[in-house]
Amino acid sequence: MNPVYPDRMRQSGVKSFVDIVWIVGIDGKPTAIEVIDSSHMAFVDPAVDALKKWKFRPAGKDGMTMALKVRQKIMFNQK
């Protein structure tokens, strides 16, 4: 699921980003979500809400599954 562009920002055509760090658990679910930076606070909740619904392939090394810290900048550009 993609983050939802906030309706109240749509009219102004604001572009934004939310920089987030989280842990991909051994079950592939994001945990320990932390917002590092955002160009506009209206985009933080939609970015975090979408991230909570994402599922990842867990990291692995030498046949062992492990948690992995990830950092990503989520971009909001009105289409």
All heavy atoms as a GROMACS GRO file, in nm:
protein
  625
    1MET      N    1   0.083  -0.118   0.000
    1MET     CA    2   0.000   0.000   0.000
    1MET      C    3   0.088   0.124   0.000
    1MET      O    4   0.179   0.137   0.081
    1MET     CB    5  -0.091  -0.002   0.122
    1MET     CG    6  -0.163   0.127   0.143
    1MET     SD    7  -0.269   0.118   0.287
    1MET     CE    8  -0.386   0.239   0.239
    2ASN      N    9   0.061   0.214  -0.092
    2ASN     CA   10   0.134   0.340  -0.098
    2ASN      C   11   0.081   0.438   0.007
    2ASN      O   12  -0.037   0.434   0.040
    2ASN     CB   13   0.121   0.403  -0.236
    2ASN     CG   14   0.197   0.327  -0.341
    2ASN    OD1   15   0.299   0.265  -0.312
    2ASN    ND2   16   0.147   0.329  -0.462
    3PRO      N   17   0.166   0.528   0.056
    3PRO     CA   18   0.118   0.630   0.149
    3PRO      C   19   0.011   0.717   0.081
    3PRO      O   20   0.018   0.745  -0.037
    3PRO     CB   21   0.242   0.712   0.179
    3PRO     CG   22   0.357   0.624   0.147
    3PRO     CD   23   0.310   0.537   0.035
    4VAL      N   24  -0.087   0.758   0.159
    4VAL     CA   25  -0.196   0.842   0.108
    4VAL      C   26  -0.152   0.988   0.115
    4VAL      O   27  -0.110   1.037   0.219
    4VAL     CB   28  -0.324   0.821   0.192
    4VAL    CG1   29  -0.434   0.914   0.148
    4VAL    CG2   30  -0.368   0.677   0.184
    5TYR      N   31  -0.163   1.055   0.001
    5TYR     CA   32  -0.131   1.198  -0.006
    5TYR      C   33  -0.240   1.273   0.070
    5TYR      O   34  -0.359   1.258   0.039
    5TYR     CB   35  -0.128   1.242  -0.152
    5TYR     CG   36  -0.062   1.375  -0.176
    5TYR    CD1   37   0.068   1.382  -0.221
    5TYR    CD2   38  -0.132   1.494  -0.155
    5TYR    CE1   39   0.128   1.504  -0.246
    5TYR    CE2   40  -0.072   1.616  -0.178
    5TYR     CZ   41   0.058   1.620  -0.224
    5TYR     OH   42   0.117   1.743  -0.246
    6PRO      N   43  -0.207   1.351   0.171
    6PRO     CA   44  -0.308   1.419   0.252
    6PRO      C   45  -0.397   1.512   0.168
    6PRO      O   46  -0.346   1.596   0.092
    6PRO     CB   47  -0.227   1.501   0.352
    6PRO     CG   48  -0.093   1.438   0.355
    6PRO     CD   49  -0.071   1.380   0.218
    7ASP      N   50  -0.528   1.496   0.181
    7ASP     CA   51  -0.622   1.578   0.104
    7ASP      C   52  -0.600   1.726   0.124
    7ASP      O   53  -0.605   1.804   0.029
    7ASP     CB   54  -0.767   1.543   0.141
    7ASP     CG   55  -0.811   1.410   0.084
    7ASP    OD1   56  -0.755   1.367  -0.019
    7ASP    OD2   57  -0.901   1.348   0.144
    8ARG      N   58  -0.574   1.767   0.248
    8ARG     CA   59  -0.558   1.910   0.275
    8ARG      C   60  -0.435   1.970   0.208
    8ARG      O   61  -0.425   2.090   0.192
    8ARG     CB   62  -0.557   1.935   0.425
    8ARG     CG   63  -0.439   1.873   0.493
    8ARG     CD   64  -0.444   1.891   0.641
    8ARG     NE   65  -0.330   1.822   0.699
    8ARG     CZ   66  -0.299   1.823   0.823
    8ARG    NH1   67  -0.372   1.890   0.908
    8ARG    NH2   68  -0.195   1.759   0.867
    9MET      N   69  -0.341   1.886   0.168
    9MET     CA   70  -0.220   1.936   0.101
    9MET      C   71  -0.233   1.927  -0.051
    9MET      O   72  -0.157   1.989  -0.124
    9MET     CB   73  -0.098   1.855   0.146
    9MET     CG   74  -0.074   1.856   0.296
    9MET     SD   75  -0.067   2.021   0.368
    9MET     CE   76   0.085   2.079   0.300
   10ARG      N   77  -0.329   1.852  -0.098
   10ARG     CA   78  -0.346   1.828  -0.242
   10ARG      C   79  -0.370   1.957  -0.320
   10ARG      O   80  -0.314   1.978  -0.427
   10ARG     CB   81  -0.459   1.729  -0.265
   10ARG     CG   82  -0.468   1.678  -0.407
   10ARG     CD   83  -0.571   1.568  -0.421
   10ARG     NE   84  -0.549   1.456  -0.331
   10ARG     CZ   85  -0.459   1.360  -0.349
   10ARG    NH1   86  -0.381   1.361  -0.453
   10ARG    NH2   87  -0.449   1.262  -0.263
   11GLN      N   88  -0.451   2.046  -0.266
   11GLN     CA   89  -0.484   2.170  -0.338
   11GLN      C   90  -0.362   2.258  -0.359
   11GLN      O   91  -0.350   2.324  -0.461
   11GLN     CB   92  -0.591   2.248  -0.262
   11GLN     CG   93  -0.726   2.182  -0.265
   11GLN     CD   94  -0.830   2.260  -0.186
   11GLN    OE1   95  -0.798   2.346  -0.106
   11GLN    NE2   96  -0.956   2.226  -0.210
   12SER      N   97  -0.272   2.259  -0.264
   12SER     CA   98  -0.153   2.343  -0.276
   12SER      C   99  -0.042   2.275  -0.357
   12SER      O  100   0.056   2.340  -0.394
   12SER     CB  101  -0.100   2.382  -0.138
   12SER     OG  102  -0.068   2.267  -0.065
   13GLY      N  103  -0.056   2.145  -0.385
   13GLY     CA  104   0.042   2.075  -0.466
   13GLY      C  105   0.178   2.060  -0.400
   13GLY      O  106   0.280   2.049  -0.466
   14VAL      N  107   0.179   2.059  -0.268
   14VAL     CA  108   0.303   2.050  -0.192
   14VAL      C  109   0.371   1.915  -0.217
   14VAL      O  110   0.308   1.811  -0.214
   14VAL     CB  111   0.273   2.065  -0.041
   14VAL    CG1  112   0.397   2.038   0.042
   14VAL    CG2  113   0.217   2.202  -0.012
   15LYS      N  114   0.501   1.921  -0.241
   15LYS     CA  115   0.583   1.801  -0.248
   15LYS      C  116   0.651   1.787  -0.114
   15LYS      O  117   0.687   1.887  -0.051
   15LYS     CB  118   0.689   1.812  -0.359
   15LYS     CG  119   0.629   1.817  -0.498
   15LYS     CD  120   0.738   1.828  -0.601
   15LYS     CE  121   0.677   1.840  -0.740
   15LYS     NZ  122   0.778   1.855  -0.843
   16SER      N  123   0.668   1.664  -0.070
   16SER     CA  124   0.726   1.645   0.062
   16SER      C  125   0.801   1.514   0.071
   16SER      O  126   0.793   1.431  -0.020
   16SER     CB  127   0.614   1.649   0.167
   16SER     OG  128   0.668   1.647   0.297
   17PHE      N  129   0.872   1.497   0.182
   17PHE     CA  130   0.938   1.370   0.210
   17PHE      C  131   0.927   1.342   0.359
   17PHE      O  132   0.908   1.434   0.440
   17PHE     CB  133   1.085   1.371   0.169
   17PHE     CG  134   1.171   1.459   0.257
   17PHE    CD1  135   1.228   1.408   0.373
   17PHE    CD2  136   1.193   1.591   0.226
   17PHE    CE1  137   1.305   1.489   0.455
   17PHE    CE2  138   1.270   1.673   0.307
   17PHE     CZ  139   1.327   1.621   0.422
   18VAL      N  140   0.937   1.215   0.393
   18VAL     CA  141   0.946   1.172   0.532
   18VAL      C  142   1.060   1.071   0.538
   18VAL      O  143   1.059   0.971   0.467
   18VAL     CB  144   0.814   1.108   0.581
   18VAL    CG1  145   0.828   1.064   0.726
   18VAL    CG2  146   0.697   1.205   0.565
   19ASP      N  147   1.160   1.100   0.618
   19ASP     CA  148   1.276   1.014   0.635
   19ASP      C  149   1.253   0.928   0.759
   19ASP      O  150   1.234   0.981   0.869
   19ASP     CB  151   1.401   1.102   0.651
   19ASP     CG  152   1.530   1.027   0.634
   19ASP    OD1  153   1.527   0.907   0.596
   19ASP    OD2  154   1.636   1.088   0.656
   20ILE      N  155   1.250   0.796   0.741
   20ILE     CA  156   1.212   0.704   0.848
   20ILE      C  157   1.318   0.594   0.867
   20ILE      O  158   1.376   0.545   0.771
   20ILE     CB  159   1.077   0.635   0.815
   20ILE    CG1  160   0.968   0.739   0.791
   20ILE    CG2  161   1.036   0.540   0.926
   20ILE    CD1  162   0.834   0.679   0.755
   21VAL      N  163   1.338   0.557   0.993
   21VAL     CA  164   1.424   0.443   1.029
   21VAL      C  165   1.335   0.342   1.100
   21VAL      O  166   1.249   0.378   1.180
   21VAL     CB  167   1.539   0.487   1.122
   21VAL    CG1  168   1.616   0.366   1.174
   21VAL    CG2  169   1.632   0.583   1.053
   22TRP      N  170   1.356   0.213   1.069
   22TRP     CA  171   1.280   0.107   1.137
   22TRP      C  172   1.360  -0.022   1.132
   22TRP      O  173   1.460  -0.032   1.063
   22TRP     CB  174   1.141   0.088   1.075
   22TRP     CG  175   1.140   0.025   0.939
   22TRP    CD1  176   1.127  -0.107   0.911
   22TRP    CD2  177   1.151   0.090   0.813
   22TRP    NE1  178   1.129  -0.128   0.776
   22TRP    CE2  179   1.144  -0.007   0.713
   22TRP    CE3  180   1.166   0.223   0.775
   22TRP    CZ2  181   1.152   0.023   0.578
   22TRP    CZ3  182   1.176   0.253   0.639
   22TRP    CH2  183   1.168   0.154   0.543
   23ILE      N  184   1.312  -0.118   1.206
   23ILE     CA  185   1.371  -0.251   1.209
   23ILE      C  186   1.278  -0.346   1.133
   23ILE      O  187   1.159  -0.350   1.162
   23ILE     CB  188   1.388  -0.304   1.353
   23ILE    CG1  189   1.471  -0.208   1.439
   23ILE    CG2  190   1.446  -0.446   1.353
   23ILE    CD1  191   1.615  -0.196   1.400
   24VAL      N  192   1.334  -0.419   1.037
   24VAL     CA  193   1.260  -0.529   0.974
   24VAL      C  194   1.284  -0.650   1.062
   24VAL      O  195   1.398  -0.698   1.074
   24VAL     CB  196   1.307  -0.556   0.829
   24VAL    CG1  197   1.236  -0.678   0.773
   24VAL    CG2  198   1.283  -0.436   0.740
   25GLY      N  199   1.179  -0.696   1.128
   25GLY     CA  200   1.191  -0.809   1.219
   25GLY      C  201   1.209  -0.940   1.144
   25GLY      O  202   1.196  -0.946   1.021
   26ILE      N  203   1.235  -1.046   1.216
   26ILE     CA  204   1.255  -1.176   1.152
   26ILE      C  205   1.126  -1.228   1.089
   26ILE      O  206   1.130  -1.317   1.006
   26ILE     CB  207   1.314  -1.281   1.250
   26ILE    CG1  208   1.221  -1.303   1.370
   26ILE    CG2  209   1.453  -1.239   1.296
   26ILE    CD1  210   1.263  -1.417   1.460
   27ASP      N  211   1.013  -1.166   1.125
   27ASP     CA  212   0.885  -1.201   1.064
   27ASP      C  213   0.855  -1.114   0.941
   27ASP      O  214   0.752  -1.129   0.878
   27ASP     CB  215   0.771  -1.190   1.165
   27ASP     CG  216   0.756  -1.049   1.222
   27ASP    OD1  217   0.837  -0.959   1.186
   27ASP    OD2  218   0.665  -1.028   1.303
   28GLY      N  219   0.946  -1.020   0.909
   28GLY     CA  220   0.928  -0.933   0.793
   28GLY      C  221   0.845  -0.810   0.819
   28GLY      O  222   0.823  -0.728   0.730
   29LYS      N  223   0.800  -0.793   0.943
   29LYS     CA  224   0.718  -0.676   0.976
   29LYS      C  225   0.805  -0.563   1.030
   29LYS      O  226   0.901  -0.588   1.103
   29LYS     CB  227   0.613  -0.714   1.080
   29LYS     CG  228   0.511  -0.814   1.028
   29LYS     CD  229   0.411  -0.848   1.135
   29LYS     CE  230   0.311  -0.952   1.085
   29LYS     NZ  231   0.217  -0.992   1.190
   30PRO      N  232   0.770  -0.438   0.996
   30PRO     CA  233   0.846  -0.325   1.049
   30PRO      C  234   0.813  -0.298   1.195
   30PRO      O  235   0.697  -0.304   1.236
   30PRO     CB  236   0.801  -0.208   0.960
   30PRO     CG  237   0.669  -0.247   0.907
   30PRO     CD  238   0.667  -0.396   0.902
   31THR      N  239   0.916  -0.273   1.274
   31THR     CA  240   0.900  -0.240   1.415
   31THR      C  241   0.993  -0.124   1.449
   31THR      O  242   1.079  -0.088   1.369
   31THR     CB  243   0.932  -0.359   1.506
   31THR    OG1  244   1.069  -0.394   1.490
   31THR    CG2  245   0.845  -0.479   1.477
   32ALA      N  246   0.978  -0.070   1.566
   32ALA     CA  247   1.064   0.039   1.615
   32ALA      C  248   1.074   0.152   1.512
   32ALA      O  249   1.183   0.199   1.480
   32ALA     CB  250   1.203  -0.015   1.652
   33ILE      N  251   0.961   0.194   1.462
   33ILE     CA  252   0.955   0.297   1.358
   33ILE      C  253   0.986   0.433   1.420
   33ILE      O  254   0.928   0.471   1.522
   33ILE     CB  255   0.816   0.300   1.292
   33ILE    CG1  256   0.789   0.165   1.224
   33ILE    CG2  257   0.805   0.414   1.194
   33ILE    CD1  258   0.645   0.146   1.180
   34GLU      N  259   1.079   0.505   1.358
   34GLU     CA  260   1.120   0.637   1.407
   34GLU      C  261   1.132   0.734   1.290
   34GLU      O  262   1.203   0.706   1.194
   34GLU     CB  263   1.254   0.626   1.479
   34GLU     CG  264   1.304   0.755   1.533
   34GLU     CD  265   1.442   0.742   1.599
   34GLU    OE1  266   1.491   0.629   1.614
   34GLU    OE2  267   1.499   0.846   1.632
   35VAL      N  268   1.061   0.845   1.298
   35VAL     CA  269   1.071   0.949   1.196
   35VAL      C  270   1.194   1.034   1.227
   35VAL      O  271   1.205   1.090   1.336
   35VAL     CB  272   0.944   1.036   1.191
   35VAL    CG1  273   0.961   1.151   1.093
   35VAL    CG2  274   0.823   0.951   1.153
   36ILE      N  275   1.285   1.042   1.131
   36ILE     CA  276   1.409   1.117   1.147
   36ILE      C  277   1.390   1.262   1.104
   36ILE      O  278   1.437   1.355   1.169
   36ILE     CB  279   1.523   1.053   1.064
   36ILE    CG1  280   1.546   0.909   1.108
   36ILE    CG2  281   1.650   1.135   1.073
   36ILE    CD1  282   1.584   0.893   1.252
   37ASP      N  283   1.318   1.282   0.993
   37ASP     CA  284   1.300   1.416   0.938
   37ASP      C  285   1.179   1.416   0.846
   37ASP      O  286   1.140   1.311   0.792
   37ASP     CB  287   1.425   1.456   0.858
   37ASP     CG  288   1.430   1.604   0.822
   37ASP    OD1  289   1.354   1.683   0.882
   37ASP    OD2  290   1.510   1.640   0.735
   38SER      N  291   1.120   1.531   0.829
   38SER     CA  292   1.009   1.547   0.736
   38SER      C  293   1.006   1.692   0.690
   38SER      O  294   1.031   1.782   0.770
   38SER     CB  295   0.877   1.512   0.804
   38SER     OG  296   0.769   1.539   0.718
   39SER      N  297   0.974   1.713   0.564
   39SER     CA  298   0.966   1.850   0.514
   39SER      C  299   0.832   1.914   0.550
   39SER      O  300   0.819   2.035   0.543
   39SER     CB  301   0.988   1.853   0.362
   39SER     OG  302   0.892   1.773   0.297
   40HIS      N  303   0.734   1.832   0.593
   40HIS     CA  304   0.604   1.886   0.636
   40HIS      C  305   0.536   1.782   0.725
   40HIS      O  306   0.522   1.666   0.687
   40HIS     CB  307   0.516   1.918   0.515
   40HIS     CG  308   0.404   2.010   0.547
   40HIS    ND1  309   0.298   1.972   0.626
   40HIS    CD2  310   0.381   2.139   0.512
   40HIS    CE1  311   0.215   2.073   0.637
   40HIS    NE2  312   0.263   2.176   0.570
   41MET      N  313   0.493   1.824   0.841
   41MET     CA  314   0.434   1.732   0.939
   41MET      C  315   0.307   1.664   0.891
   41MET      O  316   0.274   1.555   0.937
   41MET     CB  317   0.404   1.807   1.070
   41MET     CG  318   0.530   1.844   1.149
   41MET     SD  319   0.637   1.703   1.187
   41MET     CE  320   0.529   1.606   1.291
   42ALA      N  321   0.235   1.723   0.796
   42ALA     CA  322   0.110   1.662   0.746
   42ALA      C  323   0.135   1.528   0.677
   42ALA      O  324   0.041   1.449   0.661
   42ALA     CB  325   0.042   1.758   0.649
   43PHE      N  326   0.259   1.500   0.640
   43PHE     CA  327   0.291   1.377   0.567
   43PHE      C  328   0.343   1.265   0.658
   43PHE      O  329   0.356   1.151   0.614
   43PHE     CB  330   0.392   1.407   0.456
   43PHE     CG  331   0.336   1.495   0.349
   43PHE    CD1  332   0.344   1.632   0.360
   43PHE    CD2  333   0.273   1.440   0.238
   43PHE    CE1  334   0.291   1.715   0.261
   43PHE    CE2  335   0.220   1.521   0.140
   43PHE     CZ  336   0.228   1.659   0.151
   44VAL      N  337   0.372   1.296   0.782
   44VAL     CA  338   0.430   1.197   0.874
   44VAL      C  339   0.335   1.081   0.900
   44VAL      O  340   0.372   0.964   0.882
   44VAL     CB  341   0.476   1.264   1.005
   44VAL    CG1  342   0.515   1.158   1.108
   44VAL    CG2  343   0.592   1.358   0.979
   45ASP      N  344   0.214   1.110   0.942
   45ASP     CA  345   0.119   1.002   0.973
   45ASP      C  346   0.089   0.914   0.853
   45ASP      O  347   0.090   0.790   0.866
   45ASP     CB  348  -0.010   1.058   1.033
   45ASP     CG  349   0.008   1.105   1.177
   45ASP    OD1  350   0.108   1.066   1.241
   45ASP    OD2  351  -0.079   1.181   1.225
   46PRO      N  352   0.062   0.971   0.734
   46PRO     CA  353   0.037   0.882   0.619
   46PRO      C  354   0.157   0.792   0.586
   46PRO      O  355   0.139   0.676   0.548
   46PRO     CB  356   0.009   0.979   0.504
   46PRO     CG  357  -0.040   1.102   0.569
   46PRO     CD  358   0.035   1.111   0.699
   47ALA      N  359   0.279   0.844   0.601
   47ALA     CA  360   0.398   0.763   0.574
   47ALA      C  361   0.410   0.649   0.674
   47ALA      O  362   0.433   0.533   0.637
   47ALA     CB  363   0.523   0.850   0.576
   48VAL      N  364   0.394   0.679   0.802
   48VAL     CA  365   0.406   0.576   0.907
   48VAL      C  366   0.293   0.474   0.895
   48VAL      O  367   0.315   0.354   0.908
   48VAL     CB  368   0.410   0.642   1.047
   48VAL    CG1  369   0.400   0.536   1.156
   48VAL    CG2  370   0.537   0.725   1.063
   49ASP      N  371   0.170   0.522   0.869
   49ASP     CA  372   0.057   0.430   0.854
   49ASP      C  373   0.080   0.330   0.740
   49ASP      O  374   0.050   0.212   0.754
   49ASP     CB  375  -0.073   0.507   0.830
   49ASP     CG  376  -0.119   0.584   0.952
   49ASP    OD1  377  -0.069   0.556   1.064
   49ASP    OD2  378  -0.205   0.674   0.936
   50ALA      N  379   0.131   0.379   0.628
   50ALA     CA  380   0.159   0.290   0.514
   50ALA      C  381   0.269   0.190   0.550
   50ALA      O  382   0.257   0.071   0.523
   50ALA     CB  383   0.198   0.372   0.392
   51LEU      N  384   0.376   0.240   0.612
   51LEU     CA  385   0.488   0.153   0.648
   51LEU      C  386   0.443   0.038   0.739
   51LEU      O  387   0.487  -0.075   0.723
   51LEU     CB  388   0.598   0.235   0.716
   51LEU     CG  389   0.719   0.158   0.768
   51LEU    CD1  390   0.789   0.085   0.654
   51LEU    CD2  391   0.814   0.250   0.840
   52LYS      N  392   0.354   0.065   0.831
   52LYS     CA  393   0.305  -0.038   0.923
   52LYS      C  394   0.235  -0.152   0.849
   52LYS      O  395   0.225  -0.263   0.902
   52LYS     CB  396   0.211   0.023   1.025
   52LYS     CG  397   0.281   0.108   1.128
   52LYS     CD  398   0.181   0.170   1.224
   52LYS     CE  399   0.250   0.254   1.329
   52LYS     NZ  400   0.151   0.320   1.419
   53LYS      N  401   0.187  -0.127   0.729
   53LYS     CA  402   0.116  -0.229   0.651
   53LYS      C  403   0.208  -0.305   0.556
   53LYS      O  404   0.168  -0.403   0.496
   53LYS     CB  405   0.002  -0.163   0.573
   53LYS     CG  406  -0.104  -0.106   0.664
   53LYS     CD  407  -0.207  -0.029   0.586
   53LYS     CE  408  -0.304   0.038   0.684
   53LYS     NZ  409  -0.390   0.134   0.620
   54TRP      N  410   0.330  -0.257   0.538
   54TRP     CA  411   0.424  -0.321   0.446
   54TRP      C  412   0.480  -0.449   0.508
   54TRP      O  413   0.493  -0.463   0.628
   54TRP     CB  414   0.538  -0.227   0.411
   54TRP     CG  415   0.496  -0.107   0.331
   54TRP    CD1  416   0.375  -0.083   0.275
   54TRP    CD2  417   0.577   0.007   0.302
   54TRP    NE1  418   0.376   0.038   0.212
   54TRP    CE2  419   0.498   0.096   0.225
   54TRP    CE3  420   0.708   0.043   0.332
   54TRP    CZ2  421   0.546   0.217   0.179
   54TRP    CZ3  422   0.756   0.165   0.285
   54TRP    CH2  423   0.676   0.250   0.209
   55LYS      N  424   0.516  -0.541   0.422
   55LYS     CA  425   0.578  -0.668   0.464
   55LYS      C  426   0.708  -0.682   0.385
   55LYS      O  427   0.711  -0.657   0.265
   55LYS     CB  428   0.483  -0.784   0.434
   55LYS     CG  429   0.536  -0.918   0.469
   55LYS     CD  430   0.501  -0.957   0.609
   55LYS     CE  431   0.541  -1.103   0.629
   55LYS     NZ  432   0.523  -1.148   0.761
   56PHE      N  433   0.814  -0.720   0.452
   56PHE     CA  434   0.946  -0.730   0.390
   56PHE      C  435   0.998  -0.873   0.399
   56PHE      O  436   0.954  -0.951   0.483
   56PHE     CB  437   1.044  -0.637   0.463
   56PHE     CG  438   1.006  -0.492   0.457
   56PHE    CD1  439   0.923  -0.436   0.552
   56PHE    CD2  440   1.052  -0.412   0.354
   56PHE    CE1  441   0.886  -0.303   0.547
   56PHE    CE2  442   1.015  -0.278   0.348
   56PHE     CZ  443   0.933  -0.224   0.444
   57ARG      N  444   1.094  -0.903   0.315
   57ARG     CA  445   1.164  -1.029   0.326
   57ARG      C  446   1.273  -1.008   0.431
   57ARG      O  447   1.357  -0.918   0.417
   57ARG     CB  448   1.226  -1.068   0.193
   57ARG     CG  449   1.292  -1.203   0.196
   57ARG     CD  450   1.344  -1.248   0.063
   57ARG     NE  451   1.351  -1.138  -0.032
   57ARG     CZ  452   1.343  -1.151  -0.162
   57ARG    NH1  453   1.328  -1.269  -0.215
   57ARG    NH2  454   1.350  -1.047  -0.242
   58PRO      N  455   1.275  -1.087   0.536
   58PRO     CA  456   1.375  -1.068   0.642
   58PRO      C  457   1.517  -1.086   0.588
   58PRO      O  458   1.540  -1.161   0.493
   58PRO     CB  459   1.342  -1.176   0.744
   58PRO     CG  460   1.208  -1.227   0.709
   58PRO     CD  461   1.185  -1.197   0.564
   59ALA      N  462   1.609  -1.021   0.653
   59ALA     CA  463   1.750  -1.035   0.617
   59ALA      C  464   1.799  -1.173   0.658
   59ALA      O  465   1.742  -1.236   0.748
   59ALA     CB  466   1.833  -0.927   0.685
   60GLY      N  467   1.902  -1.218   0.593
   60GLY     CA  468   1.958  -1.348   0.629
   60GLY      C  469   2.107  -1.352   0.603
   60GLY      O  470   2.160  -1.282   0.517
   61LYS      N  471   2.174  -1.434   0.681
   61LYS     CA  472   2.318  -1.454   0.663
   61LYS      C  473   2.351  -1.594   0.713
   61LYS      O  474   2.310  -1.634   0.822
   61LYS     CB  475   2.397  -1.349   0.742
   61LYS     CG  476   2.545  -1.361   0.722
   61LYS     CD  477   2.620  -1.250   0.790
   61LYS     CE  478   2.768  -1.266   0.762
   61LYS     NZ  479   2.847  -1.161   0.823
   62ASP      N  480   2.424  -1.668   0.630
   62ASP     CA  481   2.464  -1.804   0.665
   62ASP      C  482   2.344  -1.891   0.702
   62ASP      O  483   2.350  -1.969   0.797
   62ASP     CB  484   2.567  -1.803   0.779
   62ASP     CG  485   2.694  -1.728   0.743
   62ASP    OD1  486   2.732  -1.730   0.623
   62ASP    OD2  487   2.754  -1.665   0.832
   63GLY      N  488   2.234  -1.872   0.630
   63GLY     CA  489   2.115  -1.951   0.654
   63GLY      C  490   2.032  -1.910   0.775
   63GLY      O  491   1.933  -1.974   0.807
   64MET      N  492   2.072  -1.803   0.841
   64MET     CA  493   2.000  -1.756   0.959
   64MET      C  494   1.921  -1.630   0.925
   64MET      O  495   1.973  -1.541   0.858
   64MET     CB  496   2.098  -1.723   1.073
   64MET     CG  497   2.183  -1.840   1.117
   64MET     SD  498   2.090  -1.965   1.205
   64MET     CE  499   2.048  -1.876   1.352
   65THR      N  500   1.797  -1.623   0.972
   65THR     CA  501   1.716  -1.503   0.955
   65THR      C  502   1.748  -1.407   1.068
   65THR      O  503   1.766  -1.448   1.183
   65THR     CB  504   1.566  -1.540   0.958
   65THR    OG1  505   1.542  -1.636   0.855
   65THR    CG2  506   1.480  -1.420   0.934
   66MET      N  507   1.756  -1.277   1.034
   66MET     CA  508   1.789  -1.178   1.137
   66MET      C  509   1.714  -1.048   1.113
   66MET      O  510   1.669  -1.021   1.003
   66MET     CB  511   1.939  -1.152   1.138
   66MET     CG  512   1.991  -1.087   1.011
   66MET     SD  513   2.167  -1.057   1.014
   66MET     CE  514   2.226  -1.217   0.966
   67ALA      N  515   1.703  -0.969   1.218
   67ALA     CA  516   1.643  -0.837   1.208
   67ALA      C  517   1.745  -0.743   1.143
   67ALA      O  518   1.866  -0.765   1.152
   67ALA     CB  519   1.604  -0.786   1.345
   68LEU      N  520   1.695  -0.640   1.076
   68LEU     CA  521   1.783  -0.547   1.007
   68LEU      C  522   1.728  -0.406   1.019
   68LEU      O  523   1.608  -0.382   0.999
   68LEU     CB  524   1.792  -0.585   0.859
   68LEU     CG  525   1.877  -0.497   0.769
   68LEU    CD1  526   2.025  -0.511   0.806
   68LEU    CD2  527   1.856  -0.532   0.623
   69LYS      N  528   1.814  -0.311   1.051
   69LYS     CA  529   1.776  -0.170   1.060
   69LYS      C  530   1.776  -0.111   0.919
   69LYS      O  531   1.870  -0.131   0.842
   69LYS     CB  532   1.873  -0.094   1.150
   69LYS     CG  533   1.830   0.046   1.181
   69LYS     CD  534   1.924   0.108   1.283
   69LYS     CE  535   1.870   0.237   1.336
   69LYS     NZ  536   1.958   0.294   1.440
   70VAL      N  537   1.669  -0.038   0.885
   70VAL     CA  538   1.652   0.018   0.751
   70VAL      C  539   1.623   0.167   0.764
   70VAL      O  540   1.553   0.209   0.857
   70VAL     CB  541   1.534  -0.051   0.678
   70VAL    CG1  542   1.511   0.010   0.542
   70VAL    CG2  543   1.557  -0.200   0.668
   71ARG      N  544   1.673   0.244   0.669
   71ARG     CA  545   1.640   0.387   0.662
   71ARG      C  546   1.596   0.417   0.520
   71ARG      O  547   1.662   0.376   0.424
   71ARG     CB  548   1.760   0.473   0.699
   71ARG     CG  549   1.729   0.621   0.698
   71ARG     CD  550   1.844   0.703   0.750
   71ARG     NE  551   1.810   0.844   0.752
   71ARG     CZ  552   1.882   0.937   0.813
   71ARG    NH1  553   1.991   0.902   0.878
   71ARG    NH2  554   1.843   1.062   0.810
   72GLN      N  555   1.485   0.488   0.508
   72GLN     CA  556   1.432   0.520   0.375
   72GLN      C  557   1.365   0.657   0.379
   72GLN      O  558   1.300   0.694   0.476
   72GLN     CB  559   1.331   0.416   0.330
   72GLN     CG  560   1.274   0.443   0.193
   72GLN     CD  561   1.185   0.331   0.145
   72GLN    OE1  562   1.184   0.221   0.199
   72GLN    NE2  563   1.110   0.358   0.042
   73LYS      N  564   1.379   0.727   0.271
   73LYS     CA  565   1.310   0.854   0.254
   73LYS      C  566   1.189   0.827   0.165
   73LYS      O  567   1.203   0.785   0.051
   73LYS     CB  568   1.402   0.958   0.189
   73LYS     CG  569   1.344   1.098   0.188
   73LYS     CD  570   1.441   1.198   0.129
   73LYS     CE  571   1.545   1.233   0.234
   73LYS     NZ  572   1.628   1.347   0.193
   74ILE      N  573   1.070   0.849   0.219
   74ILE     CA  574   0.946   0.830   0.143
   74ILE      C  575   0.908   0.964   0.082
   74ILE      O  576   0.895   1.064   0.153
   74ILE     CB  577   0.834   0.776   0.234
   74ILE    CG1  578   0.875   0.639   0.289
   74ILE    CG2  579   0.702   0.770   0.158
   74ILE    CD1  580   0.780   0.582   0.391
   75MET      N  581   0.894   0.964  -0.049
   75MET     CA  582   0.865   1.087  -0.122
   75MET      C  583   0.715   1.100  -0.151
   75MET      O  584   0.651   1.001  -0.185
   75MET     CB  585   0.944   1.090  -0.254
   75MET     CG  586   1.093   1.074  -0.239
   75MET     SD  587   1.172   1.198  -0.138
   75MET     CE  588   1.142   1.344  -0.234
   76PHE      N  589   0.664   1.219  -0.139
   76PHE     CA  590   0.525   1.251  -0.173
   76PHE      C  591   0.528   1.353  -0.286
   76PHE      O  592   0.573   1.467  -0.266
   76PHE     CB  593   0.452   1.312  -0.055
   76PHE     CG  594   0.419   1.213   0.055
   76PHE    CD1  595   0.513   1.181   0.151
   76PHE    CD2  596   0.293   1.156   0.060
   76PHE    CE1  597   0.481   1.092   0.252
   76PHE    CE2  598   0.261   1.067   0.160
   76PHE     CZ  599   0.355   1.035   0.257
   77ASN      N  600   0.485   1.311  -0.402
   77ASN     CA  601   0.474   1.398  -0.518
   77ASN      C  602   0.335   1.381  -0.575
   77ASN      O  603   0.298   1.270  -0.611
   77ASN     CB  604   0.578   1.363  -0.626
   77ASN     CG  605   0.718   1.385  -0.578
   77ASN    OD1  606   0.751   1.493  -0.530
   77ASN    ND2  607   0.801   1.283  -0.588
   78GLN      N  608   0.262   1.487  -0.581
   78GLN     CA  609   0.126   1.477  -0.634
   78GLN      C  610   0.131   1.440  -0.781
   78GLN      O  611   0.206   1.496  -0.859
   78GLN     CB  612   0.055   1.612  -0.616
   78GLN     CG  613  -0.092   1.603  -0.634
   78GLN     CD  614  -0.159   1.735  -0.602
   78GLN    OE1  615  -0.099   1.840  -0.617
   78GLN    NE2  616  -0.282   1.730  -0.558
   79LYS      N  617   0.047   1.343  -0.821
   79LYS     CA  618   0.046   1.295  -0.958
   79LYS      C  619  -0.072   1.350  -1.033
   79LYS      O  620  -0.173   1.381  -0.982
   79LYS     CB  621   0.042   1.143  -0.962
   79LYS     CG  622   0.168   1.085  -0.906
   79LYS     CD  623   0.160   0.935  -0.904
   79LYS     CE  624   0.284   0.876  -0.840
   79LYS     NZ  625   0.278   0.736  -0.822
   0.00000   0.00000   0.00000
